[in-house]
Amino acid sequence: MTGNDETPTCPFDYSEALDFDPELAKLMDRAAPVRIRLPYGDGDAWLITGFDGVKQVTTDQRFSRAGIVGRDYPRMTPEPIISPESINVMDPPQSSRVRHLASQAFTPQQVEKMRPRIVRLADLLLDDMERQGPPADLAKHLSDPLPQHTVLDLLGIERAEWPRIQKSVHQLLVVGEGNKEAAANAKAELTSYFAELVRQRRVTPDTDIISLMAAAREEGEEQLDDRELAVMTLVLALSGQDTATCQISDITYLLLTRPELMEHIRSRPEKLTDTLNELLRYIPFRKGVGIPRVALEDVELDGAQIRAGDYVHVSYLTANREAERYPKPHEIDVERPNAPHMTFGWGGHRCIAMPLAMAELEVAIGRLVERFPRLRLAVSPEEVQWDKATIRRFPLELPVTW
C-alpha cells in the first residue's frame, strides 16, 4: 500500500493461496470508511468494509450504480468489465424489472430441473479424469470446464463455439494495462455474438435459458428487449467463468489441506450445503473490489461524510469477516449457525444466478467426494501455483491423486 498523500494506493494484488489480503485486513481494522486509490480510473473512492455499512450502500438508493456509466471510475482492471447496458449498472426501478424477469429462469424450481444436466456434465468430466488416471489436474478436468460447460450448455450455445467464447470471456478478466485493447475487442465480439443469438431465439425458441428469459413476463411489465437479453447473456457467460470456477478449486484445496473438513463432508453429506456456505463465507474469492457506486447526495455513513459525486466501493470480503456477525470470523466453523454471507453480493445487485451457482458447487463437490474417496493432493500445498494475472483468487493447477 503506497501513496504520496494521505490516500493510500491499493493494488490489491495479494495472491498467496487463500490467505486474506493483509492490506485489506488493515483497512478493515480501521472499522470506518476510508479513502483509497485503485490502479485504474480517475480519482479516489470510499471503501466500506463493515457488514452493516456494505448492506446500507447496496440497498440505499442514494448510492447509484448507474451513475458510474460514462465515467472513468476507480477500478481494478484497465478496461471496465461491465457493459454500460448491463443490469449491474442499473438502478431501480429499471434494474428491478430486468432482475425480476431474468430471475424467472433461475428459480429454485427451474434450477432443480437443470440439476440432472449438471450432474451429467460433471460425471462426464470425472469419467475422463478417471480414465486418464492419476496424477491429474483437477482445475483442468473439473473446476474450469464444469461451470463454463454448464452455463454455455444451458444458454443453448453450440459446443463448437465454446472455446471461442471461453477465450473472450477470460480476456475480460485479465488485469494489466497491456490487456486494455484485447479486453475491449473481446467485449465487442461477445456483445455482437450474443445479440445475434438472441435474435435467433426470438424466431426459434427452445428450452435454453435465453428462451426462458425471452418468454418471461409479468402483468403490467414489458418483456426483456433484445439488447437487455444480449447483455444479460454476456453477464451469465462471465459468471460461468468466474465465481463458480474459482470456488470449485478453492473449496477442494481447503478440503485436501484440512482433512477434518473432508471427513465432515464425507460423514455428513446432508450438511453439504451448510458446509459450502461456511467455506464460501471464509474464502477470499477475488482480489480487491468490484463495481463502485456514486453518491447522489451527501450521506453520513459510519462517521464519514460522503459527498454527492463521491465514488463508493464496498468489500464483500471484509463484510464476510465481520466479527460481530461471525464470531471468530477468520476460522472455518462448519457448525456455525447459518447467517447469510455476501459472496454472491447483496441487495439489488445480488447475483440472480446464485441458485445455479450453488447447484454447480453442490454437484461438483458432492460427486467428487463420493467418486474419489481417497482423493489427495499430488504435490505439497506450497507447490500449488496461484493465479496472479486476473482479479480472481484460484489455483492455476490443482494436481491430485487417488
GUFI-704909 format. One record per residue (C-alpha): chain; x, y negated, z negated; residue number from 0. Coordinates in Angstrom, 2 decimals, m for minus. Example, Ala and Ser with C-alpha at 12.3 -4.5 7.8 and 13.67 -1.06 7.14 Angstrom:
<nodes>
 chain    east   north      up resi
     A   12.30    4.50   m7.80    0
     A   13.67    1.06   m7.14    1
</nodes>
This chain:
<nodes>
 chain    east   north      up resi
     A    0.00    0.00    0.00    0
     A    1.62   m3.25    1.14    1
     A    0.66   m6.84    1.83    2
     A    2.17  m10.30    1.83    3
     A   m0.62  m11.81   m0.28    4
     A   m2.98  m10.54   m2.94    5
     A   m4.96   m8.49   m0.43    6
     A   m3.40   m5.01   m0.14    7
     A   m2.93   m3.45    3.28    8
     A   m4.23    0.10    3.08    9
     A   m3.18    2.50    5.83   10
     A   m4.99    5.34    4.04   11
     A   m2.74    7.82    5.84   12
     A   m2.22   10.27    2.97   13
     A   m2.50   13.86    4.17   14
     A   m0.89   16.17    1.59   15
     A   m3.03   19.30    1.51   16
     A   m6.29   18.45   m0.28   17
     A   m4.74   16.19   m2.89   18
     A   m6.61   12.96   m3.49   19
     A   m5.07    9.86   m1.87   20
     A   m3.12    8.19   m4.72   21
     A   m3.62    4.69   m3.28   22
     A   m7.36    5.24   m3.07   23
     A   m7.26    6.56   m6.64   24
     A   m5.57    3.32   m7.78   25
     A   m8.30    1.26   m6.14   26
     A  m10.93    3.49   m7.74   27
     A   m9.36    2.99  m11.16   28
     A   m9.98   m0.76  m10.93   29
     A  m13.68    0.05  m11.40   30
     A  m14.69   m3.06   m9.44   31
     A  m14.93   m4.14   m5.80   32
     A  m11.55   m5.05   m4.33   33
     A  m10.44   m6.81   m1.14   34
     A   m8.43   m4.66    1.30   35
     A   m6.92   m4.92    4.77   36
     A   m7.11   m1.98    7.17   37
     A   m4.77   m1.02   10.05   38
     A   m7.06   m2.38   12.79   39
     A   m9.62   m5.14   13.14   40
     A   m9.81   m8.78   12.21   41
     A   m9.95   m9.91    8.61   42
     A  m10.27   m8.32    5.19   43
     A  m13.08   m6.29    3.70   44
     A  m14.50   m5.49    0.31   45
     A  m14.08   m1.89   m0.81   46
     A  m16.79   m0.45   m3.08   47
     A  m15.71    2.69   m4.93   48
     A  m18.23    3.45   m7.70   49
     A  m21.22    5.73   m7.13   50
     A  m23.84    3.15   m8.09   51
     A  m22.14    0.42   m6.06   52
     A  m21.92    2.66   m2.99   53
     A  m25.56    3.63   m3.47   54
     A  m26.58   m0.04   m3.59   55
     A  m24.65   m1.05   m0.47   56
     A  m26.03    1.88    1.53   57
     A  m29.65    1.18    0.55   58
     A  m29.74   m2.63    0.19   59
     A  m30.89   m4.32    3.41   60
     A  m28.78   m7.36    2.58   61
     A  m25.87   m5.26    3.88   62
     A  m26.13   m4.69    7.63   63
     A  m24.51   m2.13    9.92   64
     A  m25.99   m3.85   12.98   65
     A  m24.11   m6.99   12.01   66
     A  m20.77   m5.47   13.00   67
     A  m21.76   m4.94   16.65   68
     A  m19.61   m7.04   18.96   69
     A  m17.17   m7.93   16.18   70
     A  m13.60   m6.76   15.67   71
     A  m14.40   m5.26   12.29   72
     A  m11.76   m3.79    9.91   73
     A  m11.35   m0.07   10.66   74
     A   m9.05    2.95   10.65   75
     A   m8.88    3.60   14.42   76
     A   m7.66    1.37   17.30   77
     A  m10.92    1.86   19.22   78
     A  m14.27    1.80   17.38   79
     A  m15.61    5.36   17.37   80
     A  m19.26    4.37   17.37   81
     A  m21.11    3.05   20.43   82
     A  m22.98   m0.26   19.93   83
     A  m26.26    1.56   20.63   84
     A  m25.63    4.29   18.05   85
     A  m28.02    4.92   15.19   86
     A  m25.01    4.49   12.90   87
     A  m25.01    0.75   13.64   88
     A  m28.77    0.19   13.49   89
     A  m30.71   m1.35   10.63   90
     A  m34.32   m0.73    9.56   91
     A  m36.92   m0.72   10.96   92
     A  m35.26    0.33   14.25   93
     A  m32.98    2.88   12.57   94
     A  m35.89    4.28   10.53   95
     A  m37.86    5.01   13.69   96
     A  m34.94    6.64   15.52   97
     A  m33.91    8.66   12.47   98
     A  m37.45    9.84   11.83   99
     A  m37.92   11.05   15.39  100
     A  m34.45   12.59   15.80  101
     A  m34.57   14.31   12.40  102
     A  m37.57   16.38   13.53  103
     A  m35.04   18.57   15.34  104
     A  m33.20   19.21   12.05  105
     A  m35.89   20.00    9.52  106
     A  m35.15   22.99    7.26  107
     A  m37.72   24.95    9.25  108
     A  m36.07   24.15   12.58  109
     A  m32.59   24.94   11.22  110
     A  m33.78   28.32    9.93  111
     A  m34.87   29.10   13.49  112
     A  m31.32   28.19   14.61  113
     A  m29.60   30.30   11.93  114
     A  m29.64   33.61   13.88  115
     A  m27.82   31.88   16.76  116
     A  m25.22   30.51   14.33  117
     A  m24.74   34.00   12.83  118
     A  m24.36   35.48   16.31  119
     A  m21.73   32.87   17.28  120
     A  m19.85   33.38   14.01  121
     A  m19.82   37.16   14.35  122
     A  m18.58   36.96   17.94  123
     A  m15.69   34.78   16.80  124
     A  m14.88   37.04   13.84  125
     A  m15.13   40.11   16.10  126
     A  m12.47   38.57   18.31  127
     A  m10.24   37.77   15.34  128
     A  m10.61   41.31   14.02  129
     A   m9.77   42.82   17.42  130
     A   m6.59   40.76   17.70  131
     A   m5.56   41.83   14.22  132
     A   m3.57   40.09   11.51  133
     A   m1.98   37.67   11.12  134
     A   m4.47   35.30   12.69  135
     A   m5.07   31.56   12.68  136
     A   m8.48   31.08   11.07  137
     A   m8.67   27.49   12.33  138
     A   m8.33   28.70   15.92  139
     A  m10.65   31.68   15.51  140
     A  m13.42   30.22   13.34  141
     A  m13.13   26.69   11.91  142
     A  m12.57   24.85   15.19  143
     A  m14.84   26.78   17.54  144
     A  m17.87   27.59   15.37  145
     A  m19.24   24.06   14.73  146
     A  m18.28   22.98   18.24  147
     A  m19.83   26.03   19.88  148
     A  m22.91   25.74   17.67  149
     A  m23.72   22.12   18.48  150
     A  m22.89   22.49   22.18  151
     A  m24.98   25.66   22.36  152
     A  m27.90   24.04   20.55  153
     A  m27.64   20.97   22.81  154
     A  m28.02   23.32   25.78  155
     A  m24.70   22.36   27.39  156
     A  m23.31   24.83   29.90  157
     A  m20.42   26.84   28.44  158
     A  m18.16   25.86   31.36  159
     A  m18.42   22.23   30.20  160
     A  m17.45   22.91   26.59  161
     A  m13.64   22.46   26.91  162
     A  m14.01   19.08   28.61  163
     A  m16.50   17.82   26.03  164
     A  m14.33   19.06   23.16  165
     A  m11.25   17.33   24.54  166
     A  m13.03   13.99   24.96  167
     A  m14.60   14.15   21.51  168
     A  m11.22   14.87   19.91  169
     A   m9.73   11.89   21.73  170
     A  m12.15    9.56   19.96  171
     A  m10.92   10.67   16.53  172
     A   m7.18   10.13   17.08  173
     A   m5.59    7.19   15.27  174
     A   m2.68    5.12   16.61  175
     A   m2.52    2.09   18.90  176
     A   m1.32    4.21   21.83  177
     A   m4.66    6.04   21.92  178
     A   m6.86    2.97   22.45  179
     A   m7.26    3.24   26.23  180
     A   m7.70    7.02   26.16  181
     A  m10.36    6.73   23.44  182
     A  m12.26    4.07   25.39  183
     A  m12.19    6.23   28.52  184
     A  m13.35    9.28   26.56  185
     A  m16.28    7.37   25.07  186
     A  m17.34    6.09   28.51  187
     A  m17.10    9.57   30.02  188
     A  m19.15   11.17   27.24  189
     A  m21.80    8.46   27.32  190
     A  m22.23    8.90   31.08  191
     A  m22.30   12.70   30.81  192
     A  m24.96   12.75   28.09  193
     A  m27.07   10.13   29.88  194
     A  m27.29   12.45   32.89  195
     A  m28.04   15.44   30.64  196
     A  m30.92   13.57   29.03  197
     A  m32.37   12.73   32.45  198
     A  m32.26   16.42   33.34  199
     A  m34.06   17.40   30.12  200
     A  m36.83   14.90   30.81  201
     A  m37.50   16.69   34.09  202
     A  m36.97   20.28   32.90  203
     A  m37.29   20.52   29.10  204
     A  m36.07   23.65   27.33  205
     A  m35.69   24.87   23.74  206
     A  m32.48   22.89   23.06  207
     A  m32.09   20.03   20.57  208
     A  m32.16   17.34   23.27  209
     A  m35.54   18.61   24.46  210
     A  m36.83   18.76   20.86  211
     A  m35.75   15.16   20.21  212
     A  m37.19   14.03   23.55  213
     A  m40.55   15.57   22.68  214
     A  m40.64   14.25   19.10  215
     A  m43.39   11.74   18.44  216
     A  m45.36   10.34   15.53  217
     A  m48.65    8.48   15.55  218
     A  m48.01    4.81   16.22  219
     A  m44.38    5.36   17.26  220
     A  m42.85    5.45   20.70  221
     A  m40.74    8.43   21.72  222
     A  m36.97    8.05   21.89  223
     A  m35.96    6.48   25.19  224
     A  m33.21    7.88   27.41  225
     A  m30.49    5.61   26.08  226
     A  m31.36    6.39   22.45  227
     A  m31.31   10.10   23.24  228
     A  m27.96    9.90   25.03  229
     A  m26.31    8.05   22.16  230
     A  m27.82   10.44   19.60  231
     A  m26.45   13.37   21.61  232
     A  m22.99   11.79   21.52  233
     A  m23.26   11.36   17.74  234
     A  m24.19   15.04   17.38  235
     A  m21.30   16.12   19.61  236
     A  m18.94   14.09   17.42  237
     A  m20.35   15.66   14.27  238
     A  m19.73   19.09   15.76  239
     A  m16.01   18.38   15.86  240
     A  m15.83   16.51   12.61  241
     A  m17.21   17.32    9.18  242
     A  m18.15   21.00    9.50  243
     A  m14.99   21.82   11.48  244
     A  m12.77   20.37    8.78  245
     A  m14.77   21.75    5.90  246
     A  m14.67   25.39    7.01  247
     A  m10.86   25.32    6.91  248
     A  m10.71   23.14    3.80  249
     A  m13.10   25.36    1.86  250
     A  m11.36   28.55    2.99  251
     A   m8.00   27.08    1.98  252
     A   m9.33   26.46   m1.53  253
     A  m10.77   29.97   m1.73  254
     A   m7.45   31.51   m0.64  255
     A   m5.34   29.42   m3.02  256
     A   m7.68   29.69   m6.01  257
     A   m8.63   33.36   m6.41  258
     A  m11.19   32.62   m9.10  259
     A  m13.25   30.70   m6.53  260
     A  m13.14   33.56   m4.05  261
     A  m14.15   36.02   m6.76  262
     A  m17.04   33.77   m7.79  263
     A  m18.45   33.74   m4.25  264
     A  m17.98   37.49   m3.83  265
     A  m19.56   38.38   m7.15  266
     A  m22.39   35.84   m6.96  267
     A  m23.39   35.44   m3.31  268
     A  m26.73   33.98   m4.39  269
     A  m24.78   30.94   m5.69  270
     A  m23.03   30.32   m2.36  271
     A  m24.90   27.10   m1.53  272
     A  m24.33   25.61   m5.02  273
     A  m20.64   26.52   m4.86  274
     A  m20.28   24.99   m1.41  275
     A  m21.85   21.75   m2.64  276
     A  m19.35   21.52   m5.50  277
     A  m16.48   22.12   m3.09  278
     A  m17.89   19.51   m0.69  279
     A  m18.01   17.02   m3.55  280
     A  m14.40   17.74   m4.50  281
     A  m12.73   17.86   m1.06  282
     A  m11.36   14.57    0.34  283
     A  m12.68   15.37    3.80  284
     A  m11.41   12.26    5.55  285
     A   m8.81    9.51    5.29  286
     A   m9.87    6.12    4.01  287
     A  m13.22    4.70    5.00  288
     A  m15.71    4.81    7.86  289
     A  m18.01    2.16    9.31  290
     A  m18.41   m1.08    7.33  291
     A  m21.41   m3.30    6.77  292
     A  m21.74   m7.09    6.84  293
     A  m23.33   m9.05    4.01  294
     A  m26.27  m11.03    5.41  295
     A  m26.39  m13.29    2.36  296
     A  m24.42  m13.94   m0.80  297
     A  m24.60  m10.92   m3.13  298
     A  m23.15  m10.34   m6.60  299
     A  m22.08   m6.72   m6.95  300
     A  m20.32   m5.27   m9.99  301
     A  m18.94   m8.69  m10.89  302
     A  m17.71   m9.52   m7.36  303
     A  m19.09  m12.48   m5.40  304
     A  m19.62  m11.14   m1.89  305
     A  m20.29  m13.94    0.59  306
     A  m22.55  m13.88    3.62  307
     A  m20.48  m12.66    6.58  308
     A  m18.06  m10.60    4.47  309
     A  m17.30   m7.06    5.62  310
     A  m18.06   m4.38    3.04  311
     A  m16.66   m0.84    3.15  312
     A  m17.77    1.96    0.83  313
     A  m15.82    5.06   m0.16  314
     A  m17.82    8.26   m0.36  315
     A  m14.62    9.98   m1.51  316
     A  m14.31    7.89   m4.67  317
     A  m18.08    7.99   m5.29  318
     A  m17.79   11.79   m5.34  319
     A  m15.21   11.46   m8.14  320
     A  m17.30    9.16  m10.36  321
     A  m16.58   10.35  m13.92  322
     A  m19.86    9.13  m15.37  323
     A  m21.80   11.17  m12.81  324
     A  m19.50   14.19  m12.57  325
     A  m17.69   14.98  m15.86  326
     A  m14.05   15.96  m15.23  327
     A  m14.51   14.89  m11.59  328
     A  m11.02   15.93  m10.45  329
     A  m11.74   19.56  m11.35  330
     A  m13.78   22.13   m9.45  331
     A  m16.58   23.37  m11.70  332
     A  m18.74   25.98  m10.00  333
     A  m21.15   25.85  m12.95  334
     A  m21.57   22.08  m12.69  335
     A  m25.25   21.04  m12.88  336
     A  m26.42   20.21   m9.38  337
     A  m26.12   16.48   m8.65  338
     A  m26.28   15.23   m5.06  339
     A  m22.92   14.20   m3.59  340
     A  m22.08   11.72   m0.85  341
     A  m20.08   13.87    1.54  342
     A  m22.86   13.56    4.13  343
     A  m23.39    9.88    3.39  344
     A  m26.23    8.15    1.56  345
     A  m29.27    6.03    2.22  346
     A  m30.36    5.03    5.69  347
     A  m27.24    6.45    7.33  348
     A  m27.10    9.82    5.63  349
     A  m26.30   12.47    8.24  350
     A  m29.58   13.62    9.81  351
     A  m27.95   16.91   10.87  352
     A  m26.94   17.78    7.28  353
     A  m29.24   20.86    7.19  354
     A  m27.47   22.18   10.30  355
     A  m24.00   21.47    8.87  356
     A  m24.89   23.28    5.65  357
     A  m26.22   26.26    7.60  358
     A  m22.93   26.41    9.55  359
     A  m20.91   26.38    6.33  360
     A  m23.11   29.00    4.66  361
     A  m22.83   31.30    7.67  362
     A  m19.10   30.74    8.23  363
     A  m18.02   31.25    4.62  364
     A  m20.60   33.92    3.88  365
     A  m19.76   36.07    6.90  366
     A  m16.01   35.58    6.44  367
     A  m16.04   36.66    2.79  368
     A  m18.35   39.61    3.49  369
     A  m16.47   40.92    6.51  370
     A  m12.91   40.39    5.24  371
     A  m12.87   41.31    1.53  372
     A   m9.05   41.46    1.46  373
     A   m8.52   38.12    3.22  374
     A   m5.47   36.16    2.07  375
     A   m3.02   33.55    3.31  376
     A   m0.30   34.91    5.58  377
     A    2.08   32.11    4.51  378
     A    2.72   30.27    1.27  379
     A    0.42   27.29    0.59  380
     A    3.41   24.98    1.00  381
     A    3.91   26.20    4.58  382
     A    0.41   25.21    5.73  383
     A    0.65   22.19    8.06  384
     A   m1.95   19.43    7.71  385
     A   m3.33   17.00   10.29  386
     A   m1.67   13.59   10.38  387
     A   m2.99   12.29   13.72  388
     A   m6.70   11.73   13.04  389
     A   m8.92   10.26   10.34  390
     A   m9.78   13.75    9.10  391
     A   m8.21   15.98    6.42  392
     A   m7.75   19.59    7.51  393
     A   m5.03   22.21    8.13  394
     A   m3.81   22.34   11.73  395
     A   m3.44   26.10   11.36  396
     A   m4.61   28.44    8.63  397
     A   m2.66   31.71    9.00  398
     A   m4.47   34.58    7.32  399
     A   m4.10   38.32    6.99  400
     A   m6.26   41.12    5.56  401
</nodes>
